[in-house]
Amino acid sequence: MKRVLLIIGGGIAAYKCLDLIRRLGERGIAVRCVMTQAAQAFITPLAVGAISNEPVATDLFDLDAEREIGHIRMAREADLVVVAPATADLLARMAQGHANDLATAVLLATRAPVLAAPAMNPAMWSHPATQRNVRQLKTDGVSFIGPNAGEMAEKGEAGVGRMAEVAELVARIESLLDGAGRGDGGFGFLNVAAVRSARASLAGRHVLVTSGPTHEPIDPVRYIANRSSGKQGHAIAAAARRLGARVTLVSGPVQLPDPEGVEVRHVQTAREMLEAAEAALPADLAVFAAAVADWRVAAPGGGKIKKAAGAPPPSLELVENPDILRTIAKRGPRRPALVIGFAAETQNVVEYAKAKRKAKGVDWMVANDVSEKSGVFGAERTRVHLITAEGVEDWPDMGKAEVADALLRRAAAYLAERRESV
Ligand SMILES: Cc1cc2nc3c(=O)[nH]c(=O)nc-3n(C[C@H](O)[C@H](O)[C@H](O)COP(=O)(O)O)c2cc1C
């Protein structure tokens, strides 16, 4: 039986939790509740206990309750922690890592995924302080549902701040608990147990990611580039961060914001990318998702190359760029424990990627078809093949963020296994 720990905050929407507990119970999900002191001003522990059929915890320093179950055990036993309503104050305490009441102590002690359902007055929600706390919590890996737009409990007030409806909450909680039916192609990256073990494996590890194209100058105003958008690499960096890793992202020129909580090194050329990647070592995991130019102009012009009437167009001599993947994947004390490369091909995608995996000495290769008909460059979705020493897996069509989550989960499991076998 799946276990949800529901932390009820002190907002008007607390009454909706009674219905939420009942709906989850109907679906065979056990709900244990923690109520903040403020929550008890809105609904009683008696009502919550009667509906959940479980004792309700309210006090960090309750001797009997601590003896019976204890806040650490409560945090550990949950498959998912849901904070509803997540008040402005509770979000602030969570963002700061407070542990001075039972709700925050449990939130700090849990390794389970956390889902927050904020509910508050629209002015409180849009306040820069609340938005700052939400950004921080998202960086820390907390998922959010709502708030929705609509009428507030206060007469005449409307805007964004209503807690998500119970049906929405139930649907999100169910999908987080079993990873099914929410378009994850059966990959289960929404699966709570899998997320929890990935987080345990990656927490505190260093992950190096490269992303985007490189620009190789022809002269000070022109360059050779490619169509990589950086979406996949940036999604991988963000996913690794969400799983608790320390992440260094070496990014070529892209039109994307830096992922939050990630250390980003901005570079232009392949040679700069190699230098930044080497400087970031050692790393436990390295994912090379950047589309690095194979060649650069041998002697870029110091000034803009001028077009002269009647003169033939200049010819560009190209020289090979350093091979970042091969360089970092070389055996040696600084080689990351797991090196993953990306192969973008327009034909014979899997065959080329298999050959590239062997030639470059990388552990895994993610191959995708970037032919014009595939529309992968710059798109939100992609279809990839994962090539390992064991064989080829054809992954279904997925969003790039979903590919990032699934890949990181696999990498986390691989690293955990290696750690155990050391
Ligand atoms: C009538 C009333 C309604 C309130 N509703 C909300 C609310 O919907 N959202 C919110 O963030 N705070 C609300 N508050 C303020 C919180 O109760 C207050 O910040 C409290 O300290 C939150 O404690 P907790 O986060 O530990 O539950 C309300 C206060 C009162 C008196």
The ligand as a Tripos MOL2 file, in Angstrom:
@<TRIPOS>MOLECULE
LIG
   31    33     1     0     0
SMALL
NO_CHARGES

@<TRIPOS>ATOM
      1 C1         -8.5260   33.7050    8.4460 C.3       1 LIG1
      2 C2         -7.1280   33.4570    7.9870 C.ar      1 LIG1
      3 C3         -6.9170   32.8860    6.7730 C.ar      1 LIG1
      4 C4         -5.6250   32.6730    6.3110 C.ar      1 LIG1
      5 N1         -5.4350   32.0850    5.0750 N.ar      1 LIG1
      6 C5         -4.1890   31.9230    4.6070 C.ar      1 LIG1
      7 C6         -3.9700   31.3540    3.3240 C.ar      1 LIG1
      8 O1         -4.9160   30.9760    2.6100 O.2       1 LIG1
      9 N2         -2.7090   31.2140    2.8880 N.ar      1 LIG1
     10 C7         -1.6410   31.6070    3.6220 C.ar      1 LIG1
     11 O2         -0.5000   31.4800    3.1410 O.2       1 LIG1
     12 N3         -1.7980   32.1160    4.8600 N.ar      1 LIG1
     13 C8         -3.0420   32.2920    5.3780 C.ar      1 LIG1
     14 N4         -3.2140   32.8260    6.6030 N.ar      1 LIG1
     15 C9         -2.0420   33.1660    7.4190 C.3       1 LIG1
     16 C10        -1.4410   31.8920    8.0430 C.3       1 LIG1
     17 O3         -2.4150   31.2360    8.8380 O.3       1 LIG1
     18 C11        -0.2210   32.2620    8.8920 C.3       1 LIG1
     19 O4          0.7910   32.8030    8.0670 O.3       1 LIG1
     20 C12         0.3070   31.0890    9.6860 C.3       1 LIG1
     21 O5          1.4440   31.5050   10.4240 O.3       1 LIG1
     22 C13         0.7070   29.9450    8.7830 C.3       1 LIG1
     23 O6          1.2000   28.8980    9.5690 O.3       1 LIG1
     24 P1          1.6630   27.5030    8.9630 P.3       1 LIG1
     25 O7          2.4090   27.8310    7.7130 O.co2     1 LIG1
     26 O8          2.5240   26.9140   10.0220 O.co2     1 LIG1
     27 O9          0.4660   26.6850    8.7220 O.co2     1 LIG1
     28 C14        -4.5050   33.0410    7.1100 C.ar      1 LIG1
     29 C15        -4.7430   33.5890    8.3670 C.ar      1 LIG1
     30 C16        -6.0250   33.7990    8.8050 C.ar      1 LIG1
     31 C17        -6.2410   34.4130   10.1670 C.3       1 LIG1
@<TRIPOS>BOND
     1     1     2 1
     2     2     3 ar
     3     2    30 ar
     4     3     4 ar
     5     4     5 ar
     6     4    28 ar
     7     5     6 ar
     8     6     7 ar
     9     6    13 1
    10     7     8 2
    11     7     9 ar
    12     9    10 ar
    13    10    11 2
    14    10    12 ar
    15    12    13 ar
    16    13    14 ar
    17    14    15 1
    18    14    28 ar
    19    15    16 1
    20    16    17 1
    21    16    18 1
    22    18    19 1
    23    18    20 1
    24    20    21 1
    25    20    22 1
    26    22    23 1
    27    23    24 1
    28    24    25 2
    29    24    26 1
    30    24    27 1
    31    28    29 ar
    32    29    30 ar
    33    30    31 1
@<TRIPOS>SUBSTRUCTURE
     1 LIG1         1 GROUP 0 **** ****
